[in-house]
């Protein structure tokens, strides 16, 4: 088999640079060369090609055998737009279709529910029909407003009274939203399970807990990581959610609804971070397994087009 060439854009902070080096070495052993740090913000599309400027030449990204994009924090609309175009020509991990669904909280919940996977109860309504939110609030008592395309808990707001809702609506109107997405507040113990899945296989699990006096478990919102063992039900739920959304790689956030006495999928992240060096010291030891599974996945999915021209 001729040498294969793939492109990679993997985050470099929090130990990402070390992860990348390990992955490149393992891919090299399979005769797969990796061109790293391909940030699509620096690419242009021209006459049937997507070009990335390098020191000596313009690389035709559409001639790669695969592109692996794994950097949530630096995505821009332009990059996503090119991601979509590139995925029409070469394999991607994750595919654009799966990535697009997982990036949207409403579409994720809608699709999971249609396939029988438990999520928080939700409502989506037109921005011009805010009166519906008051009706929903009276029925649910507590709810959570979520930007459909946000991450890390940014913009997520708990609403526990009609008065609080009435204070929030003018602000939401100012930011020119097209619709409102809200979820019924779930009675849980302010901890969650983050289950990492690669290629349909369980990689690892850890827990996150909200800071004292807070309810969000996201690390960017003050939450903290702790060691946590999942049961078989949680693992199977995460695998099924990943499969339904068509994701090659996913981090599935699961919480226990104390009122309904059942586990539910809260969110699905298409770019779940590897354990940081600090987290590895705590005992999170799944990075090597995750790297091996991703390398296997790339090896299987990468087309064999021969040398890049």
C-alpha angles and dihedrals in degrees: 000000000000119000114277126218125207134180123227136193108181126164113258103202127086093030096314092126091059091047090052093052092052092048094048091051093051092046090050089057087061093049093256116136119208126211104200139204094028101168109188091210086078094049128095131199118229134167099333097326137090106219128202117194115232131174097269104020148356110271115221101223091193088065093060119107092228141349122220112196115186111157117105098171098061103040117131131184090253092055092047090049091056090042088061093049094046092050089061088065109031137023117272133195104245102019114239092244093056092041091052093052094047091049091060117068095200095049090047094052093041093052095043092050091050087057095049098258116141118242135159113288108263144186131201119193140171115271089236092059101063089145086077090064091061090051090049091047093054090051098045100034090207130035142167125232113213131183102234093226101038129113138194093034092290111157094003108139131186114221115198103167142031088245091057089049092051090052092050099048097069089053092049090049090054093058091056100237120185093213144355123246119192135169129205109256109254119221101232138144095259092256131101143187119242108201118191116210127184123182092345093307130115111248106173148311139225136169131238126201131194121246117262110286093015134093106204115096096195113121090226088056094053100274123140136218125241136173112268134171117216124216124230093263092057093047093049091047091053093047092049093048091050092049094048092053091047094236122158090199127023144162108211119201113210129181134182115245103216094194096051092031095226141107116253134189108244100180141344118220117202093198107043112179124243116244110281120234089258092051091048088057087056089057104268097142105165100103097096092048090049092050092050093050092048091049090051089049094050091047091054099043102039113104119228106234097149123230120000111251 
